[in-house]
Amino acid sequence: MKHRIVFRGEESSVSWDILHVYPKQEELTIQMTGEDSEHEFSVTFNQYDAFIRNFARVHESLYGEVVFEQGVIRLRLRYDRLGRVFISWSDGQTSHQFRSDQSYLSEALAQLGVY
């Protein structure tokens, strides 16, 4: 069973599907999917938890940015003080950018289990 986290914007989105959880290795396998792109990567529990904590902190303050990087994967969420969010992501071959807002990303935090 997959668990999906969607970073949704006004006209686009990128999603993370947690494909496997390896408790002994303390690692997750995630598939990132966005406009005509799919890429799998592994991340430790500590890296994943650090991203979630940083994401929640920036989301609550409505200002700043949170960046997740693992190998060629990069996801950046940049908040301005007005609740607007600019999402950029790359899988090493393609990169995309789109607008979102705090309300859409509250859904992603809920899917991560923060709310």
Contacts in CASP RR format, 6 or more apart in sequence:
PFRMAT RR
TARGET T0000
AUTHOR 0000-0000-0000
METHOD contacts of the structure
MODEL  1
MKHRIVFRGEESSVSWDILHVYPKQEELTIQMTGEDSEHEFSVTFNQYDA
FIRNFARVHESLYGEVVFEQGVIRLRLRYDRLGRVFISWSDGQTSHQFRS
DQSYLSEALAQLGVY
2 17 0 8 1.000
2 18 0 8 1.000
2 19 0 8 1.000
3 17 0 8 1.000
3 18 0 8 1.000
3 111 0 8 1.000
4 15 0 8 1.000
4 16 0 8 1.000
4 17 0 8 1.000
4 18 0 8 1.000
4 111 0 8 1.000
5 15 0 8 1.000
5 16 0 8 1.000
5 17 0 8 1.000
5 18 0 8 1.000
5 108 0 8 1.000
5 111 0 8 1.000
5 112 0 8 1.000
6 13 0 8 1.000
6 14 0 8 1.000
6 15 0 8 1.000
6 107 0 8 1.000
6 108 0 8 1.000
6 111 0 8 1.000
7 13 0 8 1.000
7 14 0 8 1.000
7 15 0 8 1.000
7 16 0 8 1.000
7 75 0 8 1.000
7 77 0 8 1.000
7 87 0 8 1.000
7 89 0 8 1.000
7 100 0 8 1.000
7 105 0 8 1.000
7 108 0 8 1.000
8 100 0 8 1.000
8 104 0 8 1.000
8 105 0 8 1.000
8 107 0 8 1.000
8 108 0 8 1.000
9 85 0 8 1.000
9 87 0 8 1.000
9 98 0 8 1.000
9 99 0 8 1.000
9 100 0 8 1.000
9 101 0 8 1.000
9 104 0 8 1.000
10 98 0 8 1.000
10 99 0 8 1.000
10 100 0 8 1.000
10 101 0 8 1.000
10 104 0 8 1.000
11 98 0 8 1.000
11 99 0 8 1.000
12 34 0 8 1.000
12 35 0 8 1.000
12 96 0 8 1.000
12 98 0 8 1.000
13 34 0 8 1.000
13 98 0 8 1.000
14 32 0 8 1.000
14 33 0 8 1.000
14 34 0 8 1.000
14 75 0 8 1.000
14 87 0 8 1.000
14 89 0 8 1.000
14 96 0 8 1.000
15 32 0 8 1.000
15 33 0 8 1.000
15 34 0 8 1.000
16 30 0 8 1.000
16 31 0 8 1.000
16 32 0 8 1.000
16 33 0 8 1.000
17 30 0 8 1.000
17 31 0 8 1.000
17 33 0 8 1.000
18 28 0 8 1.000
18 29 0 8 1.000
18 30 0 8 1.000
19 29 0 8 1.000
19 30 0 8 1.000
19 31 0 8 1.000
19 40 0 8 1.000
20 28 0 8 1.000
20 29 0 8 1.000
21 27 0 8 1.000
21 28 0 8 1.000
22 28 0 8 1.000
22 29 0 8 1.000
26 44 0 8 1.000
26 45 0 8 1.000
26 46 0 8 1.000
27 42 0 8 1.000
27 43 0 8 1.000
27 44 0 8 1.000
27 45 0 8 1.000
28 42 0 8 1.000
28 43 0 8 1.000
28 44 0 8 1.000
28 45 0 8 1.000
28 48 0 8 1.000
29 40 0 8 1.000
29 41 0 8 1.000
29 42 0 8 1.000
30 40 0 8 1.000
30 41 0 8 1.000
30 42 0 8 1.000
30 43 0 8 1.000
31 38 0 8 1.000
31 39 0 8 1.000
31 40 0 8 1.000
32 38 0 8 1.000
32 39 0 8 1.000
32 40 0 8 1.000
32 41 0 8 1.000
32 73 0 8 1.000
32 75 0 8 1.000
32 89 0 8 1.000
32 91 0 8 1.000
34 89 0 8 1.000
34 96 0 8 1.000
35 94 0 8 1.000
35 96 0 8 1.000
36 94 0 8 1.000
37 91 0 8 1.000
37 93 0 8 1.000
37 94 0 8 1.000
37 96 0 8 1.000
39 72 0 8 1.000
39 73 0 8 1.000
39 91 0 8 1.000
39 92 0 8 1.000
41 70 0 8 1.000
41 71 0 8 1.000
41 73 0 8 1.000
42 70 0 8 1.000
43 70 0 8 1.000
47 70 0 8 1.000
51 66 0 8 1.000
51 68 0 8 1.000
52 112 0 8 1.000
52 113 0 8 1.000
52 114 0 8 1.000
54 66 0 8 1.000
55 66 0 8 1.000
55 77 0 8 1.000
55 108 0 8 1.000
55 109 0 8 1.000
55 112 0 8 1.000
55 114 0 8 1.000
56 109 0 8 1.000
56 114 0 8 1.000
57 66 0 8 1.000
58 64 0 8 1.000
58 65 0 8 1.000
58 66 0 8 1.000
58 77 0 8 1.000
58 79 0 8 1.000
59 79 0 8 1.000
59 102 0 8 1.000
59 105 0 8 1.000
59 106 0 8 1.000
59 109 0 8 1.000
61 79 0 8 1.000
62 79 0 8 1.000
62 80 0 8 1.000
62 81 0 8 1.000
62 82 0 8 1.000
62 83 0 8 1.000
62 102 0 8 1.000
63 79 0 8 1.000
63 80 0 8 1.000
63 81 0 8 1.000
64 78 0 8 1.000
64 79 0 8 1.000
65 76 0 8 1.000
65 77 0 8 1.000
65 78 0 8 1.000
65 79 0 8 1.000
66 76 0 8 1.000
66 77 0 8 1.000
67 74 0 8 1.000
67 75 0 8 1.000
67 76 0 8 1.000
67 77 0 8 1.000
68 74 0 8 1.000
68 75 0 8 1.000
68 76 0 8 1.000
69 75 0 8 1.000
72 90 0 8 1.000
72 91 0 8 1.000
72 92 0 8 1.000
72 93 0 8 1.000
73 89 0 8 1.000
73 90 0 8 1.000
73 91 0 8 1.000
73 92 0 8 1.000
74 88 0 8 1.000
74 89 0 8 1.000
74 90 0 8 1.000
74 92 0 8 1.000
74 95 0 8 1.000
75 87 0 8 1.000
75 88 0 8 1.000
75 89 0 8 1.000
76 87 0 8 1.000
76 88 0 8 1.000
76 89 0 8 1.000
77 85 0 8 1.000
77 86 0 8 1.000
77 87 0 8 1.000
77 105 0 8 1.000
78 85 0 8 1.000
78 86 0 8 1.000
78 87 0 8 1.000
78 88 0 8 1.000
79 85 0 8 1.000
79 102 0 8 1.000
80 86 0 8 1.000
83 101 0 8 1.000
83 102 0 8 1.000
84 99 0 8 1.000
84 100 0 8 1.000
84 101 0 8 1.000
84 102 0 8 1.000
85 99 0 8 1.000
85 100 0 8 1.000
85 101 0 8 1.000
85 102 0 8 1.000
85 104 0 8 1.000
85 105 0 8 1.000
86 97 0 8 1.000
86 98 0 8 1.000
86 99 0 8 1.000
86 100 0 8 1.000
87 97 0 8 1.000
87 98 0 8 1.000
87 99 0 8 1.000
87 100 0 8 1.000
88 95 0 8 1.000
88 96 0 8 1.000
88 97 0 8 1.000
89 95 0 8 1.000
89 96 0 8 1.000
90 96 0 8 1.000
106 115 0 8 1.000
109 115 0 8 1.000
END
